[in-house]
Amino acid sequence: MAKGKVKKVVKKVLDKTELDEKLIAEYNENKSLIDDILCYAKCYGGYAVALFAGWELCKGDWVVAIPALAATAFWAWTNRKRTCKL
């Protein structure tokens, strides 16, 4: 019984708010721009992490630099087949 009441309350709250519909509509209007930004972040974001790792190595902060280098290597390995057109 309590589970049914919770479902009814959640449904009423979701029916009153149109936030999710507005977000979906906004995403659909700007879909190409958002997808381009996400693609570039996935393709070229590893360079920013690599620059950060190099900066930390120059400072001599090995505790931060080694995980940053590992993150850069993982990023490069997961995106090895991705290509982004400029």
Backbone atoms as SQL, in Angstrom:
CREATE TABLE atoms (id INTEGER PRIMARY KEY, chain TEXT, resi INTEGER, resn TEXT, atom TEXT, x REAL, y REAL, z REAL);
INSERT INTO atoms VALUES
  (1, 'A', 1, 'MET', 'N', 0.810, -1.193, 0.000),
  (2, 'A', 1, 'MET', 'CA', 0.000, 0.000, 0.000),
  (3, 'A', 1, 'MET', 'C', 0.856, 1.261, 0.000),
  (4, 'A', 2, 'ALA', 'N', 1.882, 1.275, 0.807),
  (5, 'A', 2, 'ALA', 'CA', 2.731, 2.469, 0.885),
  (6, 'A', 2, 'ALA', 'C', 3.441, 2.701, -0.441),
  (7, 'A', 3, 'LYS', 'N', 3.787, 1.615, -1.107),
  (8, 'A', 3, 'LYS', 'CA', 4.483, 1.745, -2.385),
  (9, 'A', 3, 'LYS', 'C', 3.587, 2.414, -3.422),
  (10, 'A', 4, 'GLY', 'N', 2.308, 2.063, -3.411),
  (11, 'A', 4, 'GLY', 'CA', 1.367, 2.674, -4.337),
  (12, 'A', 4, 'GLY', 'C', 1.167, 4.151, -4.061),
  (13, 'A', 5, 'LYS', 'N', 1.136, 4.517, -2.781),
  (14, 'A', 5, 'LYS', 'CA', 0.985, 5.930, -2.422),
  (15, 'A', 5, 'LYS', 'C', 2.194, 6.742, -2.860),
  (16, 'A', 6, 'VAL', 'N', 3.372, 6.151, -2.678),
  (17, 'A', 6, 'VAL', 'CA', 4.592, 6.850, -3.090),
  (18, 'A', 6, 'VAL', 'C', 4.589, 7.066, -4.598),
  (19, 'A', 7, 'LYS', 'N', 4.186, 6.059, -5.342),
  (20, 'A', 7, 'LYS', 'CA', 4.133, 6.200, -6.801),
  (21, 'A', 7, 'LYS', 'C', 3.157, 7.288, -7.211),
  (22, 'A', 8, 'LYS', 'N', 2.000, 7.363, -6.532),
  (23, 'A', 8, 'LYS', 'CA', 1.014, 8.390, -6.859),
  (24, 'A', 8, 'LYS', 'C', 1.543, 9.788, -6.548),
  (25, 'A', 9, 'VAL', 'N', 2.227, 9.927, -5.417),
  (26, 'A', 9, 'VAL', 'CA', 2.775, 11.235, -5.039),
  (27, 'A', 9, 'VAL', 'C', 3.861, 11.657, -6.022),
  (28, 'A', 10, 'VAL', 'N', 4.734, 10.722, -6.380),
  (29, 'A', 10, 'VAL', 'CA', 5.801, 11.040, -7.332),
  (30, 'A', 10, 'VAL', 'C', 5.209, 11.413, -8.682),
  (31, 'A', 11, 'LYS', 'N', 4.186, 10.679, -9.097),
  (32, 'A', 11, 'LYS', 'CA', 3.557, 10.985, -10.384),
  (33, 'A', 11, 'LYS', 'C', 2.920, 12.376, -10.367),
  (34, 'A', 12, 'LYS', 'N', 2.263, 12.733, -9.251),
  (35, 'A', 12, 'LYS', 'CA', 1.666, 14.067, -9.146),
  (36, 'A', 12, 'LYS', 'C', 2.722, 15.157, -9.218),
  (37, 'A', 13, 'VAL', 'N', 3.826, 14.948, -8.540),
  (38, 'A', 13, 'VAL', 'CA', 4.901, 15.943, -8.550),
  (39, 'A', 13, 'VAL', 'C', 5.483, 16.078, -9.949),
  (40, 'A', 14, 'LEU', 'N', 5.708, 14.956, -10.613),
  (41, 'A', 14, 'LEU', 'CA', 6.276, 15.015, -11.959),
  (42, 'A', 14, 'LEU', 'C', 5.300, 15.618, -12.955),
  (43, 'A', 15, 'ASP', 'N', 4.012, 15.391, -12.762),
  (44, 'A', 15, 'ASP', 'CA', 3.028, 15.990, -13.650),
  (45, 'A', 15, 'ASP', 'C', 2.949, 17.502, -13.471),
  (46, 'A', 16, 'LYS', 'N', 3.199, 17.978, -12.266),
  (47, 'A', 16, 'LYS', 'CA', 3.136, 19.414, -12.010),
  (48, 'A', 16, 'LYS', 'C', 4.341, 20.151, -12.587),
  (49, 'A', 17, 'THR', 'N', 5.472, 19.489, -12.627),
  (50, 'A', 17, 'THR', 'CA', 6.672, 20.160, -13.124),
  (51, 'A', 17, 'THR', 'C', 6.886, 19.824, -14.583),
  (52, 'A', 18, 'GLU', 'N', 7.244, 20.811, -15.334),
  (53, 'A', 18, 'GLU', 'CA', 7.528, 20.619, -16.749),
  (54, 'A', 18, 'GLU', 'C', 9.012, 20.794, -17.025),
  (55, 'A', 19, 'LEU', 'N', 9.818, 20.697, -15.976),
  (56, 'A', 19, 'LEU', 'CA', 11.248, 20.928, -16.118),
  (57, 'A', 19, 'LEU', 'C', 11.886, 19.915, -17.053),
  (58, 'A', 20, 'ASP', 'N', 11.537, 18.641, -16.906),
  (59, 'A', 20, 'ASP', 'CA', 12.142, 17.630, -17.756),
  (60, 'A', 20, 'ASP', 'C', 11.762, 17.830, -19.213),
  (61, 'A', 21, 'GLU', 'N', 10.529, 18.234, -19.467),
  (62, 'A', 21, 'GLU', 'CA', 10.107, 18.493, -20.836),
  (63, 'A', 21, 'GLU', 'C', 10.826, 19.707, -21.422),
  (64, 'A', 22, 'LYS', 'N', 11.038, 20.730, -20.589),
  (65, 'A', 22, 'LYS', 'CA', 11.759, 21.916, -21.058),
  (66, 'A', 22, 'LYS', 'C', 13.211, 21.584, -21.356),
  (67, 'A', 23, 'LEU', 'N', 13.844, 20.752, -20.509),
  (68, 'A', 23, 'LEU', 'CA', 15.230, 20.366, -20.752),
  (69, 'A', 23, 'LEU', 'C', 15.361, 19.558, -22.031),
  (70, 'A', 24, 'ILE', 'N', 14.442, 18.647, -22.262),
  (71, 'A', 24, 'ILE', 'CA', 14.486, 17.838, -23.479),
  (72, 'A', 24, 'ILE', 'C', 14.266, 18.713, -24.705),
  (73, 'A', 25, 'ALA', 'N', 13.333, 19.651, -24.617),
  (74, 'A', 25, 'ALA', 'CA', 13.085, 20.557, -25.742),
  (75, 'A', 25, 'ALA', 'C', 14.304, 21.429, -26.019),
  (76, 'A', 26, 'GLU', 'N', 14.944, 21.936, -24.977),
  (77, 'A', 26, 'GLU', 'CA', 16.143, 22.765, -25.149),
  (78, 'A', 26, 'GLU', 'C', 17.279, 21.951, -25.763),
  (79, 'A', 27, 'TYR', 'N', 17.431, 20.704, -25.316),
  (80, 'A', 27, 'TYR', 'CA', 18.471, 19.841, -25.882),
  (81, 'A', 27, 'TYR', 'C', 18.200, 19.576, -27.352),
  (82, 'A', 28, 'ASN', 'N', 16.947, 19.307, -27.706),
  (83, 'A', 28, 'ASN', 'CA', 16.618, 19.024, -29.100),
  (84, 'A', 28, 'ASN', 'C', 16.825, 20.243, -29.989),
  (85, 'A', 29, 'GLU', 'N', 16.620, 21.451, -29.457),
  (86, 'A', 29, 'GLU', 'CA', 16.839, 22.662, -30.240),
  (87, 'A', 29, 'GLU', 'C', 18.324, 22.885, -30.505),
  (88, 'A', 30, 'ASN', 'N', 19.171, 22.620, -29.522),
  (89, 'A', 30, 'ASN', 'CA', 20.608, 22.870, -29.637),
  (90, 'A', 30, 'ASN', 'C', 21.403, 21.569, -29.717),
  (91, 'A', 31, 'LYS', 'N', 20.831, 20.565, -30.315),
  (92, 'A', 31, 'LYS', 'CA', 21.439, 19.234, -30.309),
  (93, 'A', 31, 'LYS', 'C', 22.805, 19.220, -30.991),
  (94, 'A', 32, 'SER', 'N', 22.927, 19.855, -32.117),
  (95, 'A', 32, 'SER', 'CA', 24.203, 19.787, -32.839),
  (96, 'A', 32, 'SER', 'C', 25.306, 20.515, -32.071),
  (97, 'A', 33, 'LEU', 'N', 25.004, 21.644, -31.474),
  (98, 'A', 33, 'LEU', 'CA', 26.000, 22.388, -30.706),
  (99, 'A', 33, 'LEU', 'C', 26.455, 21.593, -29.485),
  (100, 'A', 34, 'ILE', 'N', 25.496, 21.028, -28.756),
  (101, 'A', 34, 'ILE', 'CA', 25.830, 20.251, -27.560),
  (102, 'A', 34, 'ILE', 'C', 26.634, 19.007, -27.940),
  (103, 'A', 35, 'ASP', 'N', 26.235, 18.339, -29.017),
  (104, 'A', 35, 'ASP', 'CA', 26.968, 17.151, -29.447),
  (105, 'A', 35, 'ASP', 'C', 28.381, 17.493, -29.901),
  (106, 'A', 36, 'ASP', 'N', 28.547, 18.635, -30.564),
  (107, 'A', 36, 'ASP', 'CA', 29.886, 19.055, -30.976),
  (108, 'A', 36, 'ASP', 'C', 30.773, 19.334, -29.763),
  (109, 'A', 37, 'ILE', 'N', 30.229, 20.008, -28.777),
  (110, 'A', 37, 'ILE', 'CA', 31.002, 20.313, -27.572),
  (111, 'A', 37, 'ILE', 'C', 31.398, 19.031, -26.857),
  (112, 'A', 38, 'LEU', 'N', 30.470, 18.087, -26.730),
  (113, 'A', 38, 'LEU', 'CA', 30.789, 16.818, -26.078),
  (114, 'A', 38, 'LEU', 'C', 31.827, 16.026, -26.866),
  (115, 'A', 39, 'CYS', 'N', 31.723, 16.053, -28.188),
  (116, 'A', 39, 'CYS', 'CA', 32.694, 15.339, -29.022),
  (117, 'A', 39, 'CYS', 'C', 34.085, 15.930, -28.846),
  (118, 'A', 40, 'TYR', 'N', 34.195, 17.244, -28.880),
  (119, 'A', 40, 'TYR', 'CA', 35.498, 17.879, -28.707),
  (120, 'A', 40, 'TYR', 'C', 36.060, 17.653, -27.313),
  (121, 'A', 41, 'ALA', 'N', 35.194, 17.642, -26.312),
  (122, 'A', 41, 'ALA', 'CA', 35.663, 17.383, -24.947),
  (123, 'A', 41, 'ALA', 'C', 36.201, 15.965, -24.827),
  (124, 'A', 42, 'LYS', 'N', 35.531, 15.017, -25.471),
  (125, 'A', 42, 'LYS', 'CA', 36.004, 13.637, -25.414),
  (126, 'A', 42, 'LYS', 'C', 37.283, 13.458, -26.218),
  (127, 'A', 43, 'CYS', 'N', 37.378, 14.137, -27.353),
  (128, 'A', 43, 'CYS', 'CA', 38.558, 13.977, -28.207),
  (129, 'A', 43, 'CYS', 'C', 39.776, 14.704, -27.647),
  (130, 'A', 44, 'TYR', 'N', 39.595, 15.935, -27.232),
  (131, 'A', 44, 'TYR', 'CA', 40.732, 16.783, -26.894),
  (132, 'A', 44, 'TYR', 'C', 40.873, 17.079, -25.404),
  (133, 'A', 45, 'GLY', 'N', 40.000, 16.548, -24.584),
  (134, 'A', 45, 'GLY', 'CA', 40.086, 16.775, -23.151),
  (135, 'A', 45, 'GLY', 'C', 41.307, 16.129, -22.529),
  (136, 'A', 46, 'GLY', 'N', 41.774, 15.050, -23.136),
  (137, 'A', 46, 'GLY', 'CA', 42.970, 14.373, -22.641),
  (138, 'A', 46, 'GLY', 'C', 44.205, 15.255, -22.709),
  (139, 'A', 47, 'TYR', 'N', 44.238, 16.156, -23.678),
  (140, 'A', 47, 'TYR', 'CA', 45.371, 17.073, -23.780),
  (141, 'A', 47, 'TYR', 'C', 45.435, 18.002, -22.567),
  (142, 'A', 48, 'ALA', 'N', 44.265, 18.442, -22.116),
  (143, 'A', 48, 'ALA', 'CA', 44.227, 19.300, -20.926),
  (144, 'A', 48, 'ALA', 'C', 44.716, 18.543, -19.700),
  (145, 'A', 49, 'VAL', 'N', 44.331, 17.282, -19.588),
  (146, 'A', 49, 'VAL', 'CA', 44.784, 16.478, -18.455),
  (147, 'A', 49, 'VAL', 'C', 46.293, 16.245, -18.554),
  (148, 'A', 50, 'ALA', 'N', 46.792, 16.032, -19.771),
  (149, 'A', 50, 'ALA', 'CA', 48.231, 15.834, -19.959),
  (150, 'A', 50, 'ALA', 'C', 49.010, 17.102, -19.607),
  (151, 'A', 51, 'LEU', 'N', 48.485, 18.267, -19.994),
  (152, 'A', 51, 'LEU', 'CA', 49.140, 19.522, -19.629),
  (153, 'A', 51, 'LEU', 'C', 49.166, 19.715, -18.116),
  (154, 'A', 52, 'PHE', 'N', 48.074, 19.351, -17.462),
  (155, 'A', 52, 'PHE', 'CA', 48.024, 19.426, -16.013),
  (156, 'A', 52, 'PHE', 'C', 49.059, 18.498, -15.382),
  (157, 'A', 53, 'ALA', 'N', 49.166, 17.282, -15.927),
  (158, 'A', 53, 'ALA', 'CA', 50.150, 16.330, -15.396),
  (159, 'A', 53, 'ALA', 'C', 51.572, 16.862, -15.584),
  (160, 'A', 54, 'GLY', 'N', 51.840, 17.449, -16.740),
  (161, 'A', 54, 'GLY', 'CA', 53.159, 18.036, -16.968),
  (162, 'A', 54, 'GLY', 'C', 53.448, 19.184, -16.028),
  (163, 'A', 55, 'TRP', 'N', 52.441, 19.997, -15.782),
  (164, 'A', 55, 'TRP', 'CA', 52.603, 21.108, -14.844),
  (165, 'A', 55, 'TRP', 'C', 52.944, 20.587, -13.456),
  (166, 'A', 56, 'GLU', 'N', 52.270, 19.554, -13.029),
  (167, 'A', 56, 'GLU', 'CA', 52.531, 18.986, -11.709),
  (168, 'A', 56, 'GLU', 'C', 53.910, 18.337, -11.651),
  (169, 'A', 57, 'LEU', 'N', 54.353, 17.747, -12.752),
  (170, 'A', 57, 'LEU', 'CA', 55.703, 17.187, -12.784),
  (171, 'A', 57, 'LEU', 'C', 56.754, 18.286, -12.667),
  (172, 'A', 58, 'CYS', 'N', 56.503, 19.412, -13.333),
  (173, 'A', 58, 'CYS', 'CA', 57.445, 20.533, -13.248),
  (174, 'A', 58, 'CYS', 'C', 57.518, 21.094, -11.834),
  (175, 'A', 59, 'LYS', 'N', 56.393, 21.100, -11.147),
  (176, 'A', 59, 'LYS', 'CA', 56.385, 21.579, -9.769),
  (177, 'A', 59, 'LYS', 'C', 57.018, 20.565, -8.823),
  (178, 'A', 60, 'GLY', 'N', 57.118, 19.332, -9.255),
  (179, 'A', 60, 'GLY', 'CA', 57.695, 18.292, -8.411),
  (180, 'A', 60, 'GLY', 'C', 56.676, 17.615, -7.510),
  (181, 'A', 61, 'ASP', 'N', 55.410, 17.793, -7.815),
  (182, 'A', 61, 'ASP', 'CA', 54.350, 17.191, -7.005),
  (183, 'A', 61, 'ASP', 'C', 53.984, 15.826, -7.599),
  (184, 'A', 62, 'TRP', 'N', 54.743, 14.813, -7.248),
  (185, 'A', 62, 'TRP', 'CA', 54.580, 13.482, -7.817),
  (186, 'A', 62, 'TRP', 'C', 53.295, 12.810, -7.367),
  (187, 'A', 63, 'VAL', 'N', 52.797, 13.173, -6.199),
  (188, 'A', 63, 'VAL', 'CA', 51.579, 12.548, -5.677),
  (189, 'A', 63, 'VAL', 'C', 50.377, 12.881, -6.561),
  (190, 'A', 64, 'VAL', 'N', 50.381, 14.052, -7.157),
  (191, 'A', 64, 'VAL', 'CA', 49.295, 14.461, -8.044),
  (192, 'A', 64, 'VAL', 'C', 49.619, 14.107, -9.496),
  (193, 'A', 65, 'ALA', 'N', 50.891, 14.171, -9.871),
  (194, 'A', 65, 'ALA', 'CA', 51.282, 13.972, -11.261),
  (195, 'A', 65, 'ALA', 'C', 51.095, 12.532, -11.727),
  (196, 'A', 66, 'ILE', 'N', 51.428, 11.567, -10.901),
  (197, 'A', 66, 'ILE', 'CA', 51.329, 10.168, -11.313),
  (198, 'A', 66, 'ILE', 'C', 49.876, 9.767, -11.587),
  (199, 'A', 67, 'PRO', 'N', 48.903, 10.085, -10.714),
  (200, 'A', 67, 'PRO', 'CA', 47.516, 9.776, -11.067),
  (201, 'A', 67, 'PRO', 'C', 47.018, 10.545, -12.292),
  (202, 'A', 68, 'ALA', 'N', 47.500, 11.766, -12.476),
  (203, 'A', 68, 'ALA', 'CA', 47.106, 12.533, -13.660),
  (204, 'A', 68, 'ALA', 'C', 47.663, 11.890, -14.924),
  (205, 'A', 69, 'LEU', 'N', 48.876, 11.378, -14.858),
  (206, 'A', 69, 'LEU', 'CA', 49.432, 10.663, -16.006),
  (207, 'A', 69, 'LEU', 'C', 48.656, 9.378, -16.275),
  (208, 'A', 70, 'ALA', 'N', 48.257, 8.692, -15.221),
  (209, 'A', 70, 'ALA', 'CA', 47.450, 7.482, -15.386),
  (210, 'A', 70, 'ALA', 'C', 46.094, 7.823, -16.008),
  (211, 'A', 71, 'ALA', 'N', 45.501, 8.934, -15.576),
  (212, 'A', 71, 'ALA', 'CA', 44.223, 9.369, -16.151),
  (213, 'A', 71, 'ALA', 'C', 44.383, 9.728, -17.620),
  (214, 'A', 72, 'THR', 'N', 45.497, 10.355, -17.977),
  (215, 'A', 72, 'THR', 'CA', 45.768, 10.692, -19.367),
  (216, 'A', 72, 'THR', 'C', 45.913, 9.434, -20.207),
  (217, 'A', 73, 'ALA', 'N', 46.636, 8.453, -19.692),
  (218, 'A', 73, 'ALA', 'CA', 46.812, 7.200, -20.424),
  (219, 'A', 73, 'ALA', 'C', 45.483, 6.478, -20.593),
  (220, 'A', 74, 'PHE', 'N', 44.664, 6.460, -19.546),
  (221, 'A', 74, 'PHE', 'CA', 43.356, 5.818, -19.649),
  (222, 'A', 74, 'PHE', 'C', 42.472, 6.544, -20.653),
  (223, 'A', 75, 'TRP', 'N', 42.500, 7.874, -20.627),
  (224, 'A', 75, 'TRP', 'CA', 41.706, 8.676, -21.565),
  (225, 'A', 75, 'TRP', 'C', 42.129, 8.379, -23.000),
  (226, 'A', 76, 'ALA', 'N', 43.436, 8.320, -23.234),
  (227, 'A', 76, 'ALA', 'CA', 43.936, 8.032, -24.575),
  (228, 'A', 76, 'ALA', 'C', 43.545, 6.628, -25.012),
  (229, 'A', 77, 'TRP', 'N', 43.590, 5.677, -24.084),
  (230, 'A', 77, 'TRP', 'CA', 43.260, 4.303, -24.442),
  (231, 'A', 77, 'TRP', 'C', 41.772, 4.150, -24.746),
  (232, 'A', 78, 'THR', 'N', 40.897, 4.819, -23.989),
  (233, 'A', 78, 'THR', 'CA', 39.460, 4.681, -24.224),
  (234, 'A', 78, 'THR', 'C', 39.002, 5.416, -25.471),
  (235, 'A', 79, 'ASN', 'N', 39.727, 6.450, -25.873),
  (236, 'A', 79, 'ASN', 'CA', 39.334, 7.233, -27.052),
  (237, 'A', 79, 'ASN', 'C', 40.267, 6.999, -28.230),
  (238, 'A', 80, 'ARG', 'N', 40.904, 5.854, -28.301),
  (239, 'A', 80, 'ARG', 'CA', 41.897, 5.605, -29.338),
  (240, 'A', 80, 'ARG', 'C', 41.293, 5.507, -30.738),
  (241, 'A', 81, 'LYS', 'N', 40.032, 5.187, -30.862),
  (242, 'A', 81, 'LYS', 'CA', 39.408, 5.045, -32.175),
  (243, 'A', 81, 'LYS', 'C', 38.479, 6.208, -32.504),
  (244, 'A', 82, 'ARG', 'N', 38.436, 7.207, -31.662),
  (245, 'A', 82, 'ARG', 'CA', 37.541, 8.342, -31.876),
  (246, 'A', 82, 'ARG', 'C', 38.224, 9.388, -32.758),
  (247, 'A', 83, 'THR', 'N', 37.469, 9.897, -33.702),
  (248, 'A', 83, 'THR', 'CA', 37.962, 10.984, -34.541),
  (249, 'A', 83, 'THR', 'C', 36.946, 12.124, -34.521),
  (250, 'A', 84, 'CYS', 'N', 37.436, 13.329, -34.414),
  (251, 'A', 84, 'CYS', 'CA', 36.568, 14.507, -34.461),
  (252, 'A', 84, 'CYS', 'C', 36.987, 15.362, -35.642),
  (253, 'A', 85, 'LYS', 'N', 35.995, 15.806, -36.375),
  (254, 'A', 85, 'LYS', 'CA', 36.277, 16.681, -37.515),
  (255, 'A', 85, 'LYS', 'C', 36.280, 18.131, -37.026),
  (256, 'A', 86, 'LEU', 'N', 37.225, 18.892, -37.489),
  (257, 'A', 86, 'LEU', 'CA', 37.289, 20.300, -37.104),
  (258, 'A', 86, 'LEU', 'C', 36.404, 21.130, -37.978);
